């Protein structure tokens, strides 16, 4: 919710319109210690629990009522996310039936309503029972991303260095780096994908397959992991395509031998000659775009998946493909 449609954000250069009073009754026992992440508050306790507390940590105020069905849906989800937020936010719940003054003066017209306070002021909010992913996004927006631990920083540094080494053809250095990461985090999907990539580069297809088999289904959706999986599939296929010298001879005698050109393109790709492999496929498409149910275009899309969406060869070939298809 932006400040333009957020009824809880302060007006530009000022604070919320209207005056909120907090009563003079003693603060009720909320049943939660001061350092706890989730607690209840009252009209009298709002200053301490929300305004003062938000000077040091972002406080989410959940306006709810016992009769509210969506409130009951939101509660377990938002509490779960807050507990997992590494202390970046606290959750304070206010029952609007028992304490109607503050929500009334803040203009809360629908519940559940969650308002984030920082520096003693409301800064953003949302209404309704949002799904877990959107609540996580909201917390990251108002409180910032989770802090990175020293070990995570070290892993990211080694990961970047290892990927650069692999791209430069230094398989041994890359494998050592990926292995060091896996000693710190045995389930690190990026390191496993990198190690499998090293094995692919060294022609050890079976070992690469064993490493990839240890990656969970969810992590296999990651573009980097999917790229290595696709490269392994293509390497298996290339092993049975035949002699590239023979294929070149066939093309020299018959440039329209699309089957030989398709196989030759796949061999070029397996050898790391990405631009040349794409050129061979474009040659087929220019001569007969619909040959074998667009086999050349489909092979190029598989190349893209193997290369990764941001690879320079992918970006260049995508531009050429678009130009060819829509010319």
C-alpha positions, 0 to 999 in steps of 0.5 A, a space after each residue: 500500500 503506497 502513501 497515496 492509498 494508505 489511510 494510515 500514512 502521515 500527510 506529507 510533512 505532517 502526521 495523521 489527521 485527527 487527534 488520538 488520545 490514549 486515556 489515563 487508566 493504568 496499563 492492563 497486563 498484556 500477558 507478554 513481556 516487553 521483549 516478546 515479539 507478539 503481545 496485546 495492548 490497550 488504549 492506555 498501553 498504546 503509547 508504550 507498546 507502539 509509539 515508544 517501542 517503534 522508536 527502536 523496532 518497527 511495530 505492526 499493530 493488528 486491529 481485530 475483533 473476536 467476531 471477525 472471520 478474516 481476523 482469525 485467518 490472518 492471526 496464525 499467518 502473521 504471527 508465524 511470519 513475525 516469529 520468523 522475522 529475526 526480530 525486525 518487527 514486533 506484533 501488537 494486537 488491539 481488540 477494537 471491541 474492547 478498545 474502540 478509541 484508537 481505531 476510531 480516531 485513526 479511521 479504521 473502517 474495516 478489519 483486519 487492518 494492520 498498520 506499521 509504526 516506525 519512529 512513533 508514526 504510522 508508515 504503511 498498512 494493509 487490510 484483509 487476510 493476506 497470504 503469507 508471501 505478501 505479508 513477508 513482502 510487506 515486512 521487508 518493505 517496512 523493516 528492510 531485508 533480513 540481516 546477512 550473517 558473516 557465514 552467509 556473506 562468506 558463502 556468497 563471496 566464495 560462490 561468486 568467485 567459484 562461478 567466475 572460475 568455472 566461467 573462465 574454465 578453471 574447473 579445479 579452483 571452481 570445484 574447490 570453492 563449491 566444495 568449501 561451501 558445501 562443507 558449511 551448508 550441505 544443502 546449498 543448491 547453488 553450490 551443488 549446481 556449481 559442482 555439478 557444472 564442474 563435473 559436466 565440464 570435465 565430462 563426468 556426466 554420471 557424477 554430475 547426475 548424482 549431485 543434481 539428484 540430491 537437490 530438492 524439488 523446490 530448489 530445482 526450479 531455480 534457473 541456475 539449477 534448471 540450467 545445469 539439469 538441462 545441460 546434463 540432458 543435452 550432454 547425454 543426447 550429444 553423446 549419441 549424435 555421431 562424428 562432427 567431422 562426418 556431419 560437416 562433410 554432409 553439410 558441405 555436400 548438401 547445405 539443406 541437410 537440416 538433420 545434420 545441421 541440427 545435430 551439428 548445432 547441438 555438438 557445437 553447443 556441447 563444446 561451448 560454442 554457443 554463438 556458432 550453435 545458434 547460427 546453425 539453428 538460425 540457418 535452418 529457420 531461415 530456410 524452412 522455419 516449420 521443418 519438423 514442427 519447428 525443431 530448430 526453434 525448439 532446440 534454440 529454446 532448450 539452449 536458452 534454458 541451458 545457458 540461463 536467461 541472462 547469459 549474453 548468448 541467450 540475450 543475443 540469440 533472443 533478439 535475433 529470434 524475435 527479429 526473424 519471427 516477426 520480420 
